[in-house]
Amino acid sequence: MQLIRPYRPADQNDAIRIWGEIGWSRNTLEDPLRIQTTVAAGSAMVGLIDDSIECFVVIAPGMIRYQDEALRFGCIASVSTGRVARKQGIAARTTAAAVAQVAAEGAHVAGLTTFELGYYNRFGFGTGNYLHQVTFDPALLVVPENRRMPLRLGHDDWRQIHASRLRRIHQHGYCDLLNPEATRIAMFDSAPSFGLGYRDEQGELTHHIWIAAESMRSGPYQIRWMSYRNRAEFLELMGLLRNLGDQVHAVRIWEPPTLRLLDLVQSPRRANRLTKDGAFASGVEAHAYWQMRILDLVGCLQKTVLSGGELDFNLHLTDPIERFLPEDASWRGVGGRYRVHLGAPSYAEPGEGPDLPLLTASVGAFTRLWLGVLPASGLVLTDELTGPPELIDALDRLIRLPVPTPDWMF
């Protein structure tokens, strides 16, 4: 018999056992604190088979930026399943119940990171765009040397580091996890690690970087995140990385969506050729690590402003999550028939309008279209989205958005 219910403090040892079986636990005295911190960042659900906890799903509340609007965001922060429960369906049902919970709590959008692309499509998630991970020798940065001494930041500074992250510059697609424990657990997961940053005259942490490294001596250093509010703060942090170049031979960083970091690196192709196949190889890799899905179609389109014109169409939306949901779940997905208007403003309402073109889509494909991950003409080729050519062309012309990037490793 299977049962899904909210996590209880007494479930802690079972959560540690599951994490140990899948390699997430370090088998140290720190494990209980890591579980407690993870749950404190939001909430959790567990799936039981014959009274044994075999699945542990963590949820974290947040916000997502859609152009100039802030929408409520529900993060499925982790899904972990014990060895004996694989292919038993408990992970699918617990994950679906967690998505239904964040939807019932008012989130517009849900998101997660995935161990394999396509796995969470069955819950209505659509894959995000590629992100670039850039590796370079910090000594080759063509930015001014940083003459201002930074502050040392450690694990005890998690509250002010989290506050600094929330104050960083925000762009389309950026996500925030709201509880400070979300940053604290991320600092646990990136040990050995440390931070460097700067305060203003009032003592507030204004901008900083958090760095992890297997070798503190020479790197590569992995920049887990970088928080800044303007150009001057960004350049100061890049200058700080340059200062490390006397000893550190490689730095890896997720490229902000509006930048090309190689613009700031001297002779990057030469460096790539010289370091190829080495421990400090320079270069650029592309990864698609996140997926998102709409939980509230009407609410999302109420926050959508597209200034390039207006477009009306009928939408037949399918949502595969319903077959995994508990019978008593108040939220049943967003599948159905809608009349949609895109423009300034936009809206969606149940039903259909007469003589309007029809767009048929899965919620994952429509989420990708709405976020600006891919144009309609691309989704027609590779995803579950179909419509007459005239409608697809009109959607391409109208939905032209900045590249969406969460800028937060969930």
C-alpha positions in Angstrom: 0.0 0.0 0.0 1.3 3.5 -0.9 0.7 6.7 1.1 1.8 10.3 0.5 1.8 12.8 3.4 3.6 15.9 4.7 7.1 15.3 6.2 7.3 15.2 10.0 10.4 15.8 12.2 10.3 12.1 13.2 11.0 11.2 9.5 14.5 12.7 9.7 16.4 9.4 10.0 14.5 7.9 7.1 15.4 11.0 5.0 19.0 10.5 5.9 18.8 6.8 5.0 17.4 7.7 1.5 20.1 10.3 1.0 22.7 7.8 2.0 21.4 5.2 -0.5 21.6 7.6 -3.4 25.0 9.2 -2.5 23.7 12.5 -1.2 24.6 11.9 2.5 28.2 12.3 3.7 27.6 9.9 6.7 28.7 12.5 9.2 27.2 14.2 12.2 26.3 17.1 9.8 23.6 15.0 8.1 20.8 15.9 10.6 21.5 19.6 10.3 21.5 19.3 6.5 18.1 17.6 6.5 16.7 20.2 9.0 18.1 23.1 7.0 16.7 21.6 3.7 13.2 21.3 5.2 13.4 24.7 6.9 13.9 26.3 3.4 10.3 25.4 2.6 8.5 22.1 3.3 8.6 18.5 2.3 6.5 15.5 1.5 7.2 11.8 1.9 6.0 8.7 0.0 5.5 5.5 2.0 5.2 1.9 0.7 3.9 -0.5 3.4 4.6 2.0 6.1 8.2 2.5 5.1 9.3 6.0 3.9 10.9 5.5 0.5 10.6 8.9 -1.2 11.5 12.4 0.1 10.5 15.5 -1.9 11.5 19.0 -0.8 9.6 22.2 -1.8 10.8 25.8 -1.5 8.8 29.0 -2.1 10.2 31.7 -4.3 9.6 34.3 -6.9 10.3 34.4 -10.7 10.9 37.5 -12.8 8.8 37.7 -16.0 10.0 40.8 -17.7 9.2 43.5 -15.2 6.7 41.4 -13.2 7.4 39.2 -10.1 5.4 36.0 -10.1 5.1 33.4 -7.3 7.4 30.5 -7.9 7.3 27.0 -6.4 10.6 25.1 -6.5 10.8 21.3 -6.3 14.1 21.5 -4.7 14.9 17.8 -4.6 13.4 14.4 -5.3 15.1 11.4 -3.6 14.0 7.8 -3.7 15.4 4.8 -1.9 16.9 1.8 -3.7 14.1 -0.6 -3.1 11.4 1.8 -4.4 12.6 2.4 -7.9 10.0 1.7 -10.6 7.3 1.4 -8.0 5.5 4.7 -8.9 6.0 6.3 -5.5 8.4 8.9 -6.7 6.0 10.0 -9.5 3.1 10.3 -7.1 5.0 12.1 -4.5 6.4 14.6 -7.0 3.0 15.2 -8.5 1.6 15.8 -5.0 4.3 18.3 -4.3 3.6 20.2 -7.5 -0.1 20.2 -6.6 0.7 21.6 -3.2 2.7 24.5 -4.5 -0.1 25.2 -7.0 -2.7 25.1 -4.3 -0.5 27.6 -2.3 -0.8 30.1 -5.1 2.4 29.6 -7.1 2.1 30.7 -10.8 5.1 28.6 -12.0 7.0 25.5 -10.7 10.6 24.7 -11.5 13.3 22.2 -10.8 16.7 20.9 -11.9 16.9 17.6 -13.5 19.3 14.7 -13.6 18.2 13.9 -17.2 16.4 16.1 -19.7 12.8 14.9 -20.5 12.4 12.9 -17.2 10.0 15.5 -15.7 8.1 16.1 -19.0 5.5 13.6 -17.7 4.6 16.1 -15.0 4.2 18.9 -17.5 7.7 20.5 -17.2 9.4 21.9 -20.2 13.2 22.2 -20.7 14.9 25.6 -20.3 17.5 27.1 -22.5 21.2 26.3 -22.6 23.4 28.0 -20.1 27.1 28.6 -20.7 29.7 27.5 -18.2 32.9 29.4 -19.0 36.3 28.3 -17.7 39.2 30.7 -18.0 42.5 31.6 -16.4 41.7 34.6 -14.1 45.2 36.1 -14.8 44.0 36.7 -18.4 41.1 38.9 -17.4 41.3 42.3 -19.1 39.7 44.2 -16.2 41.4 46.6 -13.8 43.1 45.0 -10.8 41.1 45.3 -7.7 42.8 47.5 -5.1 40.1 47.3 -2.4 40.5 44.6 0.1 37.4 42.2 0.2 35.7 40.7 3.2 36.1 37.1 4.1 32.7 35.4 4.1 32.0 32.0 5.7 29.2 29.6 6.4 28.1 31.6 9.5 27.3 34.6 7.2 24.5 32.8 5.4 21.7 35.2 6.4 23.4 38.3 5.1 24.7 36.4 2.0 21.1 35.4 1.3 19.9 39.0 1.7 22.6 40.1 -0.8 21.5 37.5 -3.3 17.9 38.8 -3.1 19.1 42.4 -3.8 21.1 41.4 -6.9 20.2 42.8 -10.3 17.2 40.9 -11.7 16.5 40.0 -15.3 13.9 38.0 -17.2 13.6 34.5 -15.8 15.6 35.2 -12.6 14.4 33.2 -9.6 14.7 33.8 -5.9 14.2 31.2 -3.2 12.8 33.3 -0.3 13.9 31.6 2.9 17.5 32.2 4.0 17.9 28.5 4.7 17.8 28.0 0.9 21.2 29.7 0.7 22.5 28.0 3.8 21.9 24.5 2.4 23.5 25.6 -0.9 26.6 26.5 1.1 26.6 23.1 2.7 26.4 21.4 -0.7 29.4 23.3 -2.1 32.0 22.6 0.6 34.9 23.2 0.7 33.8 26.7 -0.1 34.2 30.3 0.9 33.0 33.8 0.0 34.5 37.2 -0.7 32.5 40.4 -0.8 32.0 44.1 0.0 29.9 46.1 2.4 28.6 49.7 2.1 29.1 52.4 4.7 26.0 51.2 6.5 27.5 47.7 6.9 25.2 46.0 4.3 26.7 43.3 2.1 26.3 44.8 -1.4 28.0 42.3 -3.7 29.9 39.1 -3.3 30.9 35.8 -4.8 30.7 32.3 -3.4 33.4 29.9 -4.5 33.9 26.1 -4.1 37.1 24.2 -5.0 38.4 20.7 -4.7 41.9 22.2 -4.7 42.2 25.5 -2.8 45.8 25.8 -3.9 45.4 26.2 -7.7 41.8 25.4 -8.6 39.8 25.1 -10.7 37.6 27.4 -8.6 33.9 27.0 -9.2 31.9 30.3 -8.8 28.7 28.9 -7.3 27.0 32.3 -7.6 27.9 36.0 -8.1 25.6 38.8 -6.7 25.9 42.4 -7.9 23.5 45.3 -8.5 25.3 47.3 -11.2 28.2 47.5 -13.6 30.6 48.9 -11.1 30.0 46.0 -8.6 30.3 43.4 -11.4 33.6 44.8 -12.5 34.9 44.9 -9.0 34.1 41.2 -8.5 35.8 40.4 -11.8 38.8 42.3 -10.7 38.8 40.3 -7.5 38.9 37.1 -9.6 41.9 38.6 -11.5 43.7 39.1 -8.2 43.5 35.4 -7.5 45.3 34.6 -10.8 48.8 34.5 -9.3 47.9 31.2 -7.7 44.6 30.0 -9.2 44.9 28.7 -12.8 41.3 28.2 -13.7 37.9 29.6 -12.7 34.5 28.2 -13.8 31.5 30.5 -13.8 27.9 30.4 -15.1 27.7 33.2 -17.7 25.1 35.9 -17.0 22.5 35.9 -19.9 23.3 39.4 -21.1 27.1 39.0 -21.2 29.8 37.3 -23.1 32.5 36.7 -20.5 35.1 36.0 -23.2 34.9 39.7 -24.0 36.9 40.1 -20.8 39.5 37.4 -21.4 42.7 37.9 -23.3 43.3 35.5 -26.2 40.6 33.0 -25.2 41.0 30.7 -28.2 44.7 30.5 -27.7 44.2 29.7 -24.1 41.8 27.0 -25.1 44.3 25.4 -27.5 47.1 25.5 -25.0 45.1 24.0 -22.1 43.1 21.5 -24.0 42.6 18.1 -22.2 44.4 19.5 -19.2 43.2 19.9 -15.6 42.8 23.7 -16.2 41.3 23.5 -19.7 39.8 26.8 -20.8 36.6 26.9 -22.8 32.8 27.1 -22.9 30.3 24.3 -22.2 26.5 24.5 -22.7 24.2 22.8 -20.3 20.4 22.7 -20.0 19.8 21.9 -16.3 16.4 23.4 -15.4 12.8 22.8 -16.3 9.7 24.8 -15.6 5.9 24.6 -16.0 2.9 26.9 -15.7 0.7 26.2 -12.7 -1.8 29.0 -13.2 -2.3 29.9 -16.8 -4.8 32.7 -16.2 -2.6 34.3 -13.5 0.6 34.0 -15.7 -1.1 35.7 -18.7 -2.5 38.5 -16.5 1.2 39.3 -15.8 2.2 39.2 -19.4 2.7 42.4 -21.4 3.8 42.0 -25.1 4.3 45.4 -26.8 4.8 44.1 -30.4 1.1 43.8 -31.3 -2.0 41.8 -30.4 -3.0 38.2 -31.2 -6.1 36.1 -30.4 -6.4 32.4 -30.6 -8.0 29.3 -29.0 -5.7 27.1 -27.0 -6.2 23.4 -26.4 -3.8 22.7 -23.5 -2.9 19.2 -22.3 -1.5 18.5 -18.9 0.0 15.0 -18.2 0.3 15.5 -14.5 -3.3 14.7 -13.7 -2.9 11.0 -13.9 -0.3 11.1 -11.1 -2.3 13.3 -8.7 -4.0 12.0 -5.6 -7.8 11.8 -5.9 -8.2 14.4 -3.1 -5.9 17.0 -4.7 -7.7 20.3 -5.1 -5.5 21.3 -8.1 -5.9 19.1 -11.1 -3.5 20.7 -13.6 -4.2 23.3 -16.2 -5.4 21.2 -19.1 -8.4 22.5 -20.9 -9.7 24.8 -23.6 -9.0 28.5 -23.4 -9.4 31.7 -25.4 -6.1 33.5 -25.3 -5.3 37.2 -26.0 -1.6 38.2 -26.2 -0.7 41.9 -26.2 -0.7 44.7 -23.7 -2.4 43.4 -21.6 -2.8 39.7 -22.2 -5.3 37.3 -20.7 -6.6 33.7 -20.9 -10.2 32.6 -20.1 -11.9 29.2 -20.2 -13.8 28.5 -23.3 -13.3 29.2 -27.0 -13.9 32.1 -29.3 -15.6 31.8 -32.7 -13.5 31.8 -35.9 -10.2 31.9 -34.0 -7.1 29.9 -35.1 -6.4 26.9 -32.8 -3.1 26.3 -31.0 -2.7 22.8 -29.5 0.1 22.4 -26.9 1.2 20.5 -23.9 1.7 22.7 -20.8 5.5 22.1 -21.0 5.7 23.3 -24.6 3.4 26.3 -23.9 5.5 27.2 -20.9 8.6 27.3 -23.1 6.9 29.5 -25.6 5.6 31.8 -22.8 9.0 32.1 -21.2 10.8 32.7 -24.5 12.9 29.6 -24.3 12.2 28.8 -28.0 10.0 30.4 -30.7 6.8 28.7 -31.8 8.4 27.7 -35.1 11.1 25.7 -33.2 8.6 24.1 -30.8 6.5 22.9 -33.7 9.5 20.9 -34.9 10.7 19.3 -31.6 7.9 19.6 -29.0 4.2 19.2 -28.5 2.9 22.3 -30.1 0.9 22.6 -33.4 -1.1 25.2 -35.2 -1.7 26.7 -38.6 1.4 28.3 -40.2 -0.1 31.8 -40.0 -0.6 31.5 -36.2 2.9 30.1 -35.7 4.4 33.0 -37.7 2.4 35.5 -35.7 3.5 34.0 -32.4 7.2 34.2 -33.6 6.7 37.9 -34.4 5.0 38.8 -31.1 6.9 36.8 -28.5 10.4 38.2 -28.5 11.8 38.0 -25.0 15.2 38.1 -23.4 16.8 34.8 -22.7 15.3 33.4 -19.5 17.8 32.3 -16.9 17.0 31.3 -13.3 20.4 32.5 -12.0 19.8 30.2 -9.0 20.9 26.6 -8.7 17.8 25.0 -7.1 
